[in-house]
Amino acid sequence: MKTEEITELLKALGHPTRLMIVEHLLKGEKCVNDITELLNVRQPNISQHLYILRASSIVNCKREGKMKCYFLQKPELIKNLVRILRGKE
């Protein structure tokens, strides 16, 4: 990864809600409503955070009917990064 990409990745993960979203996505794909319920945060707020994570190429989504479901683009990278950040090397 280039320095700029690493910087964007770390900036995107630098918000508590986005970090929690990513940690939930490590367990598998989730739709917006699932994330809203898990974090007890309003849907518009979750959508804003998902937009930032998507713009940073951390997550991507697919449509399932009317729902947008999100998944990690590089799950191993994120898994290892979160493990390091949590001190669980």
ZIDAPE-V620063 format. One record per residue. N is the residue number from 1. PHI is phi as a letter, one per 20 degrees, with the letter a starting at -180 (none if undefined). PSI is psi in whole degrees, 0 to 359 (none if undefined). Layout:
n=[N & N]
phi=[PHI & PHI]
psi=[PSI & PSI]
This chain:
n=[1 & 2 & 3 & 4 & 5 & 6 & 7 & 8 & 9 & 10 & 11 & 12 & 13 & 14 & 15 & 16 & 17 & 18 & 19 & 20 & 21 & 22 & 23 & 24 & 25 & 26 & 27 & 28 & 29 & 30 & 31 & 32 & 33 & 34 & 35 & 36 & 37 & 38 & 39 & 40 & 41 & 42 & 43 & 44 & 45 & 46 & 47 & 48 & 49 & 50 & 51 & 52 & 53 & 54 & 55 & 56 & 57 & 58 & 59 & 60 & 61 & 62 & 63 & 64 & 65 & 66 & 67 & 68 & 69 & 70 & 71 & 72 & 73 & 74 & 75 & 76 & 77 & 78 & 79 & 80 & 81 & 82 & 83 & 84 & 85 & 86 & 87 & 88 & 89]
phi=[none & f & g & f & f & f & f & f & f & f & f & f & e & f & d & g & f & f & f & f & g & f & f & f & f & f & e & p & g & c & e & g & f & f & f & g & f & f & e & l & c & f & g & f & f & f & f & f & f & f & f & f & f & f & f & e & m & e & c & c & b & c & e & c & m & e & e & d & d & d & b & f & f & c & g & f & f & f & g & f & f & f & g & f & f & e & m & d & f]
psi=[145 & 159 & 318 & 321 & 319 & 318 & 314 & 320 & 312 & 323 & 316 & 324 & 357 & 3 & 134 & 318 & 318 & 322 & 319 & 321 & 312 & 319 & 324 & 324 & 340 & 335 & 351 & 168 & 141 & 143 & 162 & 315 & 323 & 313 & 319 & 315 & 318 & 320 & 352 & 48 & 146 & 147 & 317 & 324 & 317 & 317 & 321 & 317 & 320 & 325 & 315 & 317 & 324 & 318 & 332 & 6 & 28 & 319 & 164 & 172 & 164 & 155 & 137 & 93 & 236 & 354 & 147 & 125 & 137 & 150 & 159 & 138 & 324 & 74 & 322 & 319 & 312 & 318 & 313 & 320 & 314 & 320 & 316 & 313 & 327 & 357 & 30 & 44 & none]
